[in-house]
Amino acid sequence: MVCQNPLNRTIKFMLTLSGTWPGASCILPFRTFLVVSVIVTTFCNLRYFMIHMYTGTLGNFIDCLSIIFAHFKVLFKCLTLWFNQRKFIEILNMMREDWNDCTNNDVSMRITASKAKSSERITYVIAILQTLSVLGYSSGPLLANIDVTNNTTEILFITKMEVPFDINTQRTYRLLLMAECFTLFIYSWSAGAINCLLLILTLHIAGQIDIVCYWLTHVAPSGDENKDESITIATTKIIQKHKKIIRFSNIVETLFAYITLMQFVLNTIMICALAFLVVSAIGTPDMKQSIVKCFFFYIATNLEAYIFCFSGEHLQNKSKEISLAAYNSAWYGMKLKDSRILLFIILISQKPLTLTIGKMTDLSLQSFTKYNILLDYECFGIISVDPIGDAINTESLIF
């Protein structure tokens, strides 16, 4: 069996909507739509901000800014993949080569297929969560019965925005709501697709590392001089596979390094904004509507940070297994020249494969817990963190 498409149909569809799938026939219209829609919606959001600068509430301003940051985050992710299309194509070609190499080995095919199956399930979960976040965020305006013909009624949109023309009919208002909801689905699925892509690539690398570990543990010397020549062939194959894994990981790191940096900067602002909206809505008449509106959006924003940190942690842990597998192999029964090859594999594996935040710090679950705990405390005013992040000043929370 030869794999022609290393990614499943769901992620391919989501990447096509974001204009990042190579070779798609409709890639230019989707890219144009994404850029133009982000510019138009951002203009309408900023227009709302300027018009209601002196009359609006702080909660409305924060809600407006959080949406602007979310739209910019999606556009930045897509632009990064658009400008690095060659690297993305190279990654897909390397994945196809890995699948083709597994056709003659049942163990390798089983490991690679297992990782692909896990990736497919994760893709479905993230796609469902992204869909629920949009439905929860837009449920209020879509279900509200607003009469636009009544001049005393404020026109309510899904996001805080002001259109540069008058809305005089109910049909025009409903069309605008449907268009806004459609664009939110495109943005949400595009962001989810790129998050899924990083997780899929990480799991694929982990599967290839498992194959290398399996080969290392089954390299065994024999008493026959002719059969011992196969050890040299096997170690050469392992080295080539290991070099390919390192190269694959470096390309993924280059592709996602600055996406991760932007992700954590904007997610910090968005999580604080969403937490403020939830806290400020407590005790108000529209408390349930505000919590439903922000809940799935808040979960999806935190999940993005967790996906990136989990990918970095998983990649580090799996890369360390290569040195352990080489050490646990039957090196003590090999010839000196063969055992020295394993020694070089162990030395190279001492430097783990990593994903970084803008090439400044490694992604890991430890960094996620520090980031998330300090951010939650900062959101609710329990502690204040200095810009460097070293000194933490605790303060009593006064209600």
C-alpha positions in Angstrom: 0.0 0.0 0.0 1.4 3.4 -1.0 0.0 6.5 0.7 -0.7 9.3 -1.7 -2.0 11.7 1.0 -0.3 11.6 4.4 -3.1 13.8 6.0 -6.8 12.8 6.3 -9.6 14.5 4.5 -10.8 16.6 7.4 -7.5 18.4 7.9 -7.1 18.7 4.2 -10.5 20.4 3.9 -9.7 22.8 6.8 -6.3 23.6 5.3 -8.0 24.3 2.0 -10.4 26.8 3.6 -7.4 28.6 5.0 -5.6 28.6 1.6 -2.6 26.7 2.8 -3.1 23.3 1.1 -0.6 23.1 -1.8 -2.0 22.5 -5.2 -5.6 23.2 -4.4 -7.5 24.7 -7.4 -9.4 27.2 -5.3 -6.4 28.3 -3.2 -6.3 31.9 -4.6 -10.0 32.7 -3.9 -9.8 31.4 -0.4 -6.6 33.4 0.3 -8.3 36.5 -1.1 -11.4 36.0 0.9 -9.4 35.5 4.1 -7.3 38.6 3.7 -10.2 40.8 2.5 -12.6 39.6 5.2 -10.1 40.1 8.0 -9.4 43.7 6.8 -13.2 44.5 6.5 -14.1 43.0 9.9 -11.2 44.7 11.6 -12.2 48.0 10.0 -15.8 47.5 11.4 -14.5 46.6 14.8 -12.2 49.6 15.0 -15.1 51.8 13.8 -17.1 50.5 16.7 -14.2 51.3 19.0 -13.9 54.9 17.7 -17.7 55.6 17.7 -18.3 54.3 21.3 -15.0 55.5 22.7 -16.7 57.9 25.2 -20.1 56.1 25.6 -19.3 52.4 25.6 -18.4 50.2 28.6 -15.0 48.7 29.4 -16.4 45.3 28.8 -17.5 46.1 25.2 -14.1 47.6 24.4 -12.3 44.5 25.7 -14.6 42.2 23.8 -13.9 44.2 20.6 -10.1 44.1 21.1 -10.1 40.4 21.8 -11.9 39.7 18.5 -9.4 41.9 16.6 -6.5 40.0 18.2 -8.2 36.6 17.3 -8.6 37.7 13.7 -5.0 38.9 13.4 -3.8 35.6 15.0 -5.5 33.6 12.3 -4.2 35.8 9.5 -0.7 35.7 10.8 -0.8 31.9 11.0 -2.1 31.6 7.4 0.4 34.2 6.1 3.3 32.3 7.7 2.3 29.0 5.9 1.7 30.9 2.7 5.1 32.4 2.6 6.7 29.1 3.7 4.8 27.0 1.1 8.0 25.2 -0.1 8.8 24.0 3.4 5.3 22.7 3.8 5.5 20.9 0.5 8.8 19.4 1.6 7.3 18.2 4.8 4.4 16.5 2.9 6.9 14.9 0.5 8.9 13.6 3.4 5.8 12.1 5.0 4.9 10.4 1.8 8.4 8.9 1.6 8.1 7.6 5.2 4.8 6.0 4.3 6.3 4.4 1.2 9.2 3.1 3.2 6.8 1.3 5.5 5.2 -0.8 2.7 7.7 -3.6 3.0 7.7 -3.7 6.8 4.6 -4.7 8.8 5.9 -3.3 12.1 6.8 0.1 10.6 3.4 0.2 8.8 1.6 -0.6 12.0 3.4 2.1 14.0 2.9 4.8 11.3 -0.8 3.9 10.8 -1.4 4.0 14.5 0.0 7.5 14.7 -2.1 8.5 11.7 -5.3 7.1 13.4 -4.6 9.0 16.6 -4.0 12.2 14.5 -7.4 11.7 12.8 -9.2 11.4 16.1 -7.5 14.5 17.5 -8.5 16.4 14.3 -12.2 15.5 14.8 -12.1 16.6 18.4 -10.4 19.9 17.6 -12.8 20.6 14.7 -15.8 19.9 16.9 -14.5 22.2 19.7 -13.8 25.0 17.2 -17.3 24.7 15.8 -18.8 24.8 19.3 -16.8 27.9 20.2 -18.3 29.7 17.2 -21.8 28.5 17.9 -21.5 29.5 21.6 -20.1 32.9 20.7 -22.7 33.7 18.1 -25.7 32.1 19.7 -27.0 35.3 21.4 -27.4 37.5 18.3 -28.6 34.6 16.1 -31.4 33.7 18.5 -32.3 37.2 19.5 -35.4 38.7 17.9 -34.3 42.2 16.9 -36.6 44.5 14.9 -34.3 46.7 12.8 -37.2 48.8 11.7 -37.6 50.2 15.2 -35.2 53.1 15.5 -35.0 52.8 19.3 -33.6 49.2 19.1 -29.9 48.8 19.1 -28.7 46.6 16.2 -26.8 43.7 17.7 -24.1 41.8 15.8 -22.1 38.7 16.8 -19.0 40.8 17.4 -18.7 44.5 18.4 -18.8 46.2 15.1 -20.3 49.2 13.2 -20.9 48.9 9.5 -20.4 52.0 7.3 -24.0 51.9 5.9 -27.6 52.0 7.2 -29.4 48.7 7.9 -33.1 49.4 7.1 -34.6 45.9 6.5 -34.7 42.7 8.4 -33.4 40.8 5.4 -30.2 42.9 5.2 -29.6 42.4 8.9 -30.0 38.6 8.7 -27.7 38.5 5.7 -25.0 40.4 7.6 -25.4 38.0 10.6 -25.1 35.0 8.3 -22.0 36.4 6.6 -20.4 37.3 9.9 -21.1 33.8 11.3 -19.7 32.2 8.1 -16.5 34.2 8.4 -16.1 33.2 12.0 -16.4 29.5 11.0 -13.7 30.0 8.4 -11.4 31.7 10.9 -12.0 29.1 13.6 -11.5 26.2 11.3 -8.4 27.8 9.8 -6.8 28.3 13.3 -7.8 24.8 14.3 -6.3 23.3 11.1 -2.9 24.8 11.8 -3.0 23.6 15.4 -3.9 20.1 14.2 -1.1 20.3 11.6 1.5 20.8 14.3 0.1 18.0 16.4 0.0 15.6 13.3 3.5 16.4 12.4 4.7 15.8 15.9 2.9 12.4 16.1 4.4 11.5 12.8 7.9 12.2 14.0 7.2 10.2 17.2 6.1 7.3 15.0 9.3 7.4 13.0 11.3 7.5 16.3 9.4 4.4 17.5 10.5 2.7 14.3 14.2 3.6 14.9 13.9 2.4 18.5 12.5 -0.9 17.2 15.3 -1.3 14.8 17.9 -0.6 17.4 16.5 -3.1 19.9 16.5 -5.9 17.2 20.1 -5.3 16.0 21.8 -8.5 17.3 25.2 -10.0 16.4 25.5 -13.6 15.3 28.3 -16.1 15.1 28.3 -16.2 11.3 30.7 -13.8 9.7 28.5 -13.3 6.6 25.4 -12.5 8.8 27.4 -10.0 10.8 27.6 -7.9 7.6 23.9 -7.3 7.9 24.6 -5.3 11.2 26.5 -2.7 9.2 23.7 -2.5 6.8 21.1 -2.2 9.6 23.1 0.5 11.4 23.5 2.5 8.2 19.8 2.3 7.7 19.2 3.5 11.2 21.6 6.5 10.8 19.9 7.5 7.6 16.5 7.3 9.3 17.7 9.3 12.3 19.2 12.0 10.1 15.9 12.3 8.2 14.0 12.6 11.5 16.3 15.4 12.7 15.9 17.2 9.4 12.1 16.8 9.5 12.0 18.2 13.0 14.2 21.2 12.1 11.9 22.1 9.3 8.8 21.9 11.5 10.6 24.0 14.1 11.4 26.7 11.5 7.9 26.6 10.2 6.1 27.0 13.6 8.7 29.0 15.7 7.2 32.5 15.0 3.7 31.2 14.9 4.2 29.9 18.4 5.6 33.3 19.5 2.7 35.2 18.2 0.3 32.6 19.6 1.5 33.0 23.2 1.7 36.8 23.0 -1.9 37.2 21.7 -3.3 34.3 23.8 -2.1 36.0 26.9 -4.1 39.1 26.0 -7.1 37.2 24.9 -7.3 34.9 28.0 -7.0 37.9 30.3 -9.8 39.7 28.2 -12.1 36.6 28.3 -11.6 36.1 32.0 -12.4 39.8 32.6 -15.6 39.5 30.6 -16.7 36.4 32.6 -15.9 38.0 36.0 -17.5 41.3 35.1 -20.7 39.5 33.9 -21.3 37.8 37.3 -24.4 39.3 38.9 -25.6 41.0 35.7 -29.0 40.2 34.0 -27.2 38.7 31.0 -24.8 36.6 33.0 -25.8 33.3 31.4 -25.5 34.7 27.9 -22.1 36.2 28.6 -20.7 33.0 30.1 -22.0 30.8 27.2 -20.5 33.3 24.8 -17.0 33.2 26.3 -16.8 29.6 27.6 -15.9 27.6 24.5 -13.9 30.6 23.2 -11.9 30.5 26.4 -11.4 26.7 26.2 -10.3 26.8 22.6 -7.8 29.6 23.4 -6.3 27.6 26.2 -6.3 24.4 24.1 -4.2 26.1 21.5 -1.5 26.9 24.0 -1.7 23.3 25.4 -1.4 21.8 21.9 1.8 23.7 21.2 3.3 22.9 24.6 2.3 19.2 24.4 3.8 18.9 21.0 7.2 20.2 22.2 7.1 18.0 25.3 6.2 14.9 23.4 8.9 15.5 20.8 11.6 16.0 23.5 10.6 12.8 25.3 10.5 10.7 22.2 13.8 11.9 20.9 15.5 10.8 24.2 14.2 7.3 23.7 16.6 6.8 20.8 19.7 6.9 23.0 18.1 4.6 25.5 17.2 2.1 22.8 20.8 2.2 21.4 22.2 1.7 24.9 19.8 -1.3 25.6 20.7 -3.0 22.3 23.2 -5.9 22.1 26.2 -3.6 21.5 28.4 -5.7 23.8 28.4 -8.6 21.4 29.1 -6.5 18.3 32.4 -5.8 16.6 34.2 -2.6 17.7 33.5 -0.7 14.5 29.7 -1.5 14.8 29.5 -0.6 18.5 31.2 2.7 17.8 28.4 3.5 15.3 25.9 3.0 18.1 28.0 5.3 20.3 27.7 8.1 17.8 23.9 7.6 17.7 23.8 7.9 21.5 25.9 11.1 21.4 23.7 12.7 18.7 20.5 11.8 20.6 21.8 13.6 23.8 20.6 16.8 22.2 16.8 16.3 22.1 14.5 17.5 19.3 12.7 20.6 20.4 10.1 23.2 19.4 10.6 26.7 20.6 8.7 29.9 21.1 10.3 32.2 18.5 13.7 30.4 19.0 13.9 31.8 22.5 12.6 29.1 24.9 11.5 25.5 24.5 7.9 24.4 24.4 7.1 21.9 27.2 4.3 21.1 29.6 6.3 22.7 32.4 6.3 26.0 30.5 2.5 25.6 29.9 1.8 25.1 33.6 3.9 28.1 34.6 2.3 30.2 31.8 -1.2 29.1 32.6 -1.1 29.4 36.4 0.6 32.8 36.5 -1.8 34.0 33.8 -4.9 32.9 35.7 -3.6 34.6 38.9 -2.8 37.7 36.9 -6.3 37.7 35.3 -8.1 37.6 38.6 -5.8 40.1 40.3 -4.3 37.7 42.9 -0.7 38.3 41.9 1.2 40.7 39.6 4.1 39.5 37.5 6.9 41.8 36.4 7.7 41.9 32.7 10.8 39.7 33.1 8.8 37.1 35.0 11.3 36.5 37.8 9.8 38.6 40.6 6.2 37.9 41.7 4.5 40.2 44.1 1.5 38.8 45.9 -1.3 41.1 46.8 -4.5 40.7 48.8 -7.6 40.5 46.7 -10.1 43.2 47.9 -13.7 42.8 46.9 
